[in-house]
Amino acid sequence: FNVRFSDAITSVIKDEAANITLEISPHPVLATSIRECYELTNQQQSAPLILSTLKGKENKQITLLTSLAQLTTSSHVW
């Protein structure tokens, strides 16, 4: 069973013109790979907004609220 992460993310970027990603996990392990997929598609006019809900040992509440604040105050359409 192979996971085709790059193919899946690239498909979402192309089909949905997505430029915001919210990684829901205990640690942002996919952010770099997601950013690389955006760079490979070359379709984005502006840099994507890649947010995390949790970051390892950082304060969980502050991390989540900071990401939500970035989401609501960004110029990205969601």
KAJOBEL-V576836 format. One record per backbone hydrogen bond with DSSP energy under -0.5 kcal/mol. CO is the residue of the C=O (numbers start at 0). NH is the residue of the N-H. If there is no record, write none. Layout:
co=CO nh=NH
co=CO nh=NH
This chain:
co=1 nh=3
co=2 nh=4
co=3 nh=7
co=4 nh=8
co=5 nh=9
co=6 nh=10
co=7 nh=11
co=8 nh=12
co=9 nh=13
co=10 nh=14
co=11 nh=15
co=11 nh=17
co=12 nh=16
co=18 nh=48
co=20 nh=22
co=20 nh=50
co=21 nh=23
co=22 nh=24
co=22 nh=52
co=24 nh=53
co=25 nh=55
co=26 nh=28
co=29 nh=33
co=30 nh=34
co=31 nh=35
co=32 nh=36
co=33 nh=37
co=34 nh=38
co=35 nh=39
co=36 nh=40
co=37 nh=41
co=47 nh=49
co=48 nh=20
co=48 nh=50
co=50 nh=22
co=54 nh=57
co=58 nh=62
co=59 nh=63
co=60 nh=64
co=61 nh=65
co=62 nh=66
co=63 nh=67
co=64 nh=68
co=65 nh=69
co=66 nh=70
co=67 nh=71
co=68 nh=72
co=69 nh=73
